[in-house]
Amino acid sequence: MLRIVYCLLLLVLFPVCGLANPPQNEFPAVASSLGLHFPNMPVKQISVTPVSGVFEVVTRNEEYLYFAPAGGYLFTGELWHSSGKNLTRESKARAMTAKLDMFPLDKALKIGTGPNRVVEVSDPDCSFCRDGSAFFLAREDVTRYIFLYPLDRIHPQAEAKSRYILSAEDQEAAYEDVYGGLYDNRPLPEFKDNGLLDIHRQIAQEIGINSTPRYWINGSYISGTNLQEFEKMLDKKQE
């Protein structure tokens, strides 16, 4: 009988735990064991973790799981170190950082000409996206490449606003009006949709994005609007 543990896993790793580093030829055995216990799981990648005998599994849907082949256990949740590091978040950040080159920047809404390069995935009716937008609009040292990804089920007006921005003759002005709230309580001006939003959506889906905001600041990935972290990353570039 398969032993399956579904729980929100919070593992605190104490210093006595060394880094598990099995030879590469053990990975086929891990994949075989995973396939035996969970034959319908769409596995994309298997990696080691700092917990001996536990492997990180990434599915094709970008879900992060943990598998112990010795017992056939599967865990879901986040892996933490006693130092306070969220190892699951760091692993996700590394994976998303590697996807930066998947963005065709010539399809983005470009704002600014500063030395710091910021790539964003944003929803015009997301309050956190608007906070990030206000932060970057106040700086003159960034060049922003913005891809719009409205979450229609949460923000029913976001798709129309996104299409208006991307179809505008002056995209930057339209962006600032929308993100500034000008059309929150009034209808959008008439516009002819140029289809660019459909391209932005396809790009985001291919990269595996399902929420906003997402940022890549000078090549490093950040999920969510963390203004203090933004400051650190931009200041580091200037050092």
Secondary structure, 3 states (H helix, E strand, C coil): CCCCCCCEEEEEECCCCCCCCCCHHHHHHHHHHHHHHCCCCCEEEEEECCCCCCEEEEECCCCEEEEECCCCEEEEEEEEECCCCEHHHHHHHHHHHCCHHHCCHHHCEEECCCCEEEEEEECCCCHHHHHHHHHHHCCCCEEEEEEECCCCCCCCCHHHHHHHHHHCCCHHHHHHHHHCCCCCCCCCCCCCCCCHHHHHHHHHHHHCCCCCCEEEECCEEEECCCHHHHHHHHHHHHC
